[in-house]
Amino acid sequence: MARYTHFKVWLDGKIVDPEDAKLSVFTLTVLRGANVYEGLRAYWNPAKKNLYVWKLDEHLKRLRDSMKVMRMQLPYSIDDLRAAVVEWLRANDFHDDVHFRLVAYFGDGGSGGVKSYRPDEIDTGAFILGGPRPHDDKLERGLKMGVATWRRIADDVVPARVKAGANYQNNRLAAVEARENGFDDAILLTQGGKVAEATGAAVMMVRDGHLVVPPVTDGVLESITRRSVLELYARQYGRPAVERSIDRTELYVCDEILIAGSAEEVTPVVAVDRMTVGDGTPGPITKTLQRLFFAAARGDDPTFATSLTPVYDVKEAP
């Protein structure tokens, strides 16, 4: 997140300059990686002269669910956090596409370390940080990925549906391995050898003209972008995506692969383990879903108006 150090931070109810956004080294979020968070996007619409947060309420619900599993209680309601997101975006006066994080953290308190995570024994807090993140050319050229030797953590070990900072050490190991081996990113398999997800995004494939995705019970995050893409696919093609386990070798023989997430958006994959996917270029279904996603998230598709939270007080044409 070093690219965002020039922008103001919302920290425990206050807008502060980045140099004043500090946490104690004694917090359990520092000592134990004890936090949960959401990665979100806001998209600038130049025609409407407004910035729209995509699926904010769904992100806040998932944050609440992660907090529940982690036995965390914040001193802020969902309404408070929604208002905080808008306040932070306005404070930075963003007029670009923005990627940002809302983090709920465990602070000081309790003498038992990991055993002190009871809500009544430990302080909690929250912060928001981020900044402009323009489109990467990978959206057009696609990614070359490798299957990781590291397996995705199982739900009965550390639940993947909880978006916790500590969980991402699993993803980081896979990402480092992938880059050392000359790939853009990694695809992780489940403990049973089925396709789980990329290091920061859901994995989907097109086979025989149908979009196929691993079920959320196969060790994957319940991705909001994944859900959005499935909705867009069903609307466009008049049929639901197929949710089933995916074998590793299917990645080698399918027609298209894409990954989807708040950070990665909707990005094509053109090779896996140095084997070409399809003809080695982004496929037609991937490009269609990409186009539909950006139209919805940027506020150009009125069908998804309720999925957008406008940031600025702009009077829009009826």
C-alpha positions in Angstrom: 0.0 0.0 0.0 3.0 2.3 -0.2 1.5 4.0 -3.3 -1.2 5.5 -1.0 1.1 7.2 1.5 0.2 10.7 0.1 -3.5 10.5 0.9 -5.4 11.2 4.1 -6.5 8.3 6.3 -9.7 7.8 8.3 -8.5 6.5 11.7 -10.9 5.7 14.5 -13.4 8.5 13.6 -11.0 11.2 12.5 -9.4 12.2 9.2 -5.7 12.4 9.7 -2.6 13.1 7.5 -0.8 10.0 6.5 2.2 10.7 8.8 -0.2 10.8 11.7 -1.9 7.5 10.9 -0.1 5.3 13.5 -0.9 2.2 15.6 1.0 1.1 18.6 3.4 -1.8 18.2 1.6 -3.4 21.2 -1.7 -3.8 19.3 -2.6 -7.4 18.5 -3.0 -6.4 14.8 0.7 -5.7 14.8 1.8 -8.6 17.1 -0.5 -11.3 15.7 -1.9 -9.9 12.4 -5.3 -9.8 14.1 -7.6 -7.8 11.8 -10.3 -8.3 9.2 -10.7 -6.0 6.2 -12.5 -5.2 3.0 -10.9 -4.2 -0.3 -13.2 -1.9 -2.2 -13.4 0.1 -5.4 -14.9 3.5 -6.2 -15.2 4.5 -9.9 -15.2 8.0 -11.4 -17.8 8.7 -14.0 -16.7 11.8 -16.0 -20.0 12.3 -17.7 -21.9 12.3 -14.4 -19.1 14.1 -12.6 -19.4 11.7 -9.6 -17.6 9.0 -7.8 -19.4 5.7 -7.1 -18.5 3.1 -4.5 -19.3 -0.3 -5.9 -21.3 -2.7 -3.7 -20.5 -0.9 -0.5 -23.3 -2.5 1.5 -22.3 -6.0 0.5 -18.7 -5.3 1.5 -19.9 -4.0 4.9 -22.0 -7.1 5.4 -19.0 -9.3 4.7 -16.9 -7.3 7.1 -19.6 -7.8 9.7 -19.6 -11.5 9.0 -15.8 -11.7 9.3 -15.9 -9.8 12.6 -18.5 -12.3 13.9 -16.3 -15.3 13.2 -13.3 -13.5 14.7 -15.3 -12.6 17.9 -14.7 -8.9 17.2 -16.9 -6.0 18.2 -16.4 -2.5 16.8 -17.5 0.7 18.4 -19.0 1.6 15.0 -22.3 0.6 13.4 -22.6 -0.4 9.7 -24.2 3.1 9.2 -21.2 4.7 10.9 -18.8 2.8 8.6 -20.8 3.7 5.5 -20.6 7.3 6.4 -16.9 7.0 7.2 -16.2 5.7 3.7 -17.9 8.6 2.0 -16.3 11.1 4.4 -12.8 9.7 3.6 -13.4 9.8 -0.1 -14.6 13.4 0.1 -11.7 14.4 2.3 -9.3 13.3 -0.4 -11.3 14.9 -3.1 -10.8 12.0 -5.5 -11.8 12.4 -9.1 -10.2 9.1 -10.3 -10.9 5.4 -9.9 -9.9 4.5 -6.4 -9.0 1.3 -4.6 -9.1 1.3 -0.8 -9.3 -0.8 2.3 -11.5 -0.6 5.3 -9.7 -2.4 8.2 -11.1 -3.4 11.5 -8.3 -4.2 14.0 -7.7 -5.6 17.4 -5.9 -3.0 19.6 -4.2 -3.2 23.0 -5.8 -5.1 25.8 -5.7 -8.5 27.6 -2.6 -10.1 28.9 -3.2 -13.6 27.4 -2.1 -12.8 23.9 -4.0 -15.0 21.5 -6.3 -16.1 24.3 -7.4 -12.6 25.0 -9.5 -12.2 21.9 -12.8 -12.0 23.8 -14.7 -8.8 22.9 -14.8 -7.7 26.5 -11.1 -8.0 27.0 -9.6 -6.1 24.1 -9.9 -2.7 22.4 -10.8 -2.5 18.7 -10.7 0.2 16.1 -10.9 0.8 12.3 -9.1 2.7 9.6 -9.6 3.5 5.9 -6.7 4.1 3.5 -6.2 3.9 -0.3 -5.8 6.1 -3.3 -6.2 6.3 -7.1 -5.5 3.1 -9.0 -5.7 3.4 -12.8 -6.3 0.5 -15.1 -3.4 -1.8 -15.7 -2.6 -3.1 -19.2 -3.1 -6.6 -17.9 -6.8 -6.0 -18.4 -6.1 -6.1 -22.2 -3.1 -8.4 -22.4 -4.1 -11.0 -19.8 -2.0 -12.8 -17.2 0.3 -15.8 -17.3 -0.2 -17.8 -14.2 1.2 -20.9 -12.5 -0.4 -23.4 -10.2 1.2 -23.0 -6.7 2.9 -25.8 -4.7 1.3 -24.1 -1.7 -2.2 -25.3 -1.0 -5.1 -23.1 0.0 -5.8 -23.2 3.7 -8.8 -25.3 4.6 -12.0 -23.9 6.2 -11.4 -26.0 9.3 -7.9 -24.6 9.8 -8.3 -20.8 9.0 -11.6 -20.1 7.2 -11.1 -18.6 3.8 -14.5 -16.9 3.9 -13.1 -14.6 6.6 -11.2 -11.8 5.0 -8.5 -11.6 7.7 -5.1 -10.1 7.1 -3.3 -13.1 8.6 -5.0 -15.4 6.0 -3.1 -13.7 3.2 0.3 -15.1 4.3 -0.9 -18.2 2.5 -1.6 -16.2 -0.6 1.7 -14.3 -0.3 3.8 -17.5 -0.3 2.1 -18.6 -3.5 2.5 -15.1 -5.1 6.2 -15.0 -4.2 6.7 -18.5 -5.6 4.9 -17.6 -8.8 6.9 -14.5 -9.5 10.2 -16.3 -8.8 9.1 -18.8 -11.4 8.4 -16.1 -14.0 4.6 -16.0 -13.7 2.3 -13.0 -13.1 0.4 -14.7 -10.3 -0.5 -18.1 -8.8 -3.6 -20.3 -8.7 -3.9 -22.2 -5.5 -5.5 -25.7 -5.2 -7.6 -27.0 -2.3 -6.2 -29.6 0.1 -8.0 -32.1 -2.2 -6.3 -30.9 -5.3 -9.2 -28.9 -6.8 -8.9 -25.3 -8.1 -9.5 -22.8 -5.3 -8.6 -19.2 -6.2 -5.8 -16.9 -7.2 -3.8 -15.0 -4.6 -6.2 -12.2 -4.5 -9.1 -13.0 -6.8 -11.7 -15.7 -7.7 -10.9 -18.0 -10.6 -13.4 -18.8 -13.3 -13.1 -20.7 -16.6 -15.2 -21.0 -19.7 -15.5 -24.6 -21.0 -17.8 -25.6 -23.9 -19.3 -22.2 -23.9 -20.3 -22.2 -20.2 -18.9 -20.2 -17.3 -17.7 -22.6 -14.6 -16.7 -21.5 -11.1 -15.6 -23.4 -7.9 -18.2 -23.4 -5.2 -17.6 -21.2 -2.1 -17.3 -24.4 -0.1 -14.0 -25.2 -2.0 -11.8 -23.0 0.3 -12.5 -19.7 -1.5 -13.4 -16.2 -0.3 -17.1 -15.4 -0.8 -16.0 -12.8 -3.3 -18.3 -9.9 -4.0 -16.8 -9.4 -7.5 -17.3 -13.1 -8.2 -21.0 -12.7 -7.3 -21.3 -9.6 -9.5 -19.7 -11.4 -12.5 -22.1 -14.4 -12.0 -25.0 -12.0 -12.0 -23.8 -10.3 -15.2 -23.2 -13.6 -16.9 -26.7 -14.8 -16.1 -28.3 -11.6 -17.4 -26.2 -11.5 -20.6 -26.5 -15.2 -21.6 -29.8 -16.2 -20.1 -28.4 -19.0 -18.0 -26.6 -19.4 -14.7 -22.9 -20.2 -14.4 -22.0 -23.7 -13.4 -20.8 -24.0 -9.8 -18.7 -27.1 -9.4 -15.2 -28.3 -8.4 -12.6 -27.8 -11.1 -9.7 -30.1 -11.8 -6.3 -28.6 -12.3 -6.0 -30.2 -15.8 -9.2 -28.5 -16.9 -7.3 -25.2 -16.8 -5.1 -26.6 -19.6 -8.0 -27.6 -21.9 -10.7 -24.9 -21.2 -11.5 -22.1 -23.7 -11.0 -19.1 -21.4 -9.9 -18.3 -17.8 -10.5 -15.1 -15.9 -10.0 -13.9 -12.4 -12.2 -11.5 -10.5 -11.8 -9.4 -7.4 -11.9 -5.8 -6.1 -8.2 -5.3 -6.8 -7.9 -7.4 -10.0 -11.4 -6.3 -11.3 -12.1 -8.7 -14.2 -8.8 -9.8 -15.7 -8.2 -12.4 -18.4 -5.7 -15.3 -18.0 -3.9 -16.3 -21.2 -1.6 -19.1 -20.0 -1.4 -21.5 -17.0 1.8 -23.4 -16.3 3.2 -22.2 -19.6 0.3 -23.7 -21.5 -1.8 -21.4 -23.7 -5.4 -20.9 -22.7 -7.6 -20.9 -25.8 -5.7 -19.1 -28.5 -3.6 -17.2 -26.1 -5.6 -14.0 -26.1 -8.5 -12.8 -23.9 -11.6 -14.7 -24.9 -15.0 -13.3 -26.0 -16.9 -14.2 -22.9 -14.2 -12.7 -20.7 -14.2 -9.5 -22.7 -18.0 -9.2 -22.6 -18.1 -9.7 -18.8 -15.3 -7.2 -18.4 -17.2 -4.6 -20.4 -20.5 -5.3 -18.5 -18.7 -5.1 -15.2 -17.2 -1.7 -15.8 -20.4 -0.3 -17.2 -22.2 -1.4 -14.0 -19.5 -0.3 -11.6 -19.0 3.1 -13.2 -22.7 4.0 -13.2 -23.4 3.6 -16.9 -25.8 0.7 -16.5 -29.0 1.9 -14.7 -29.9 -1.7 -13.9 -27.2 -1.6 -11.1 -28.0 1.8 -9.7 -28.8 0.4 -6.3 -25.4 -1.2 -6.2 -23.7 2.2 -6.2 -23.1 4.7 -3.4 -22.6 8.2 -4.8 -19.9 10.2 -3.0 -20.5 13.8 -4.1 -23.7 15.8 -4.0 -24.3 16.1 -7.7 -27.7 16.6 -9.1 -28.1 13.9 -11.8 -30.4 14.1 -14.8 -33.5 12.0 -14.5 
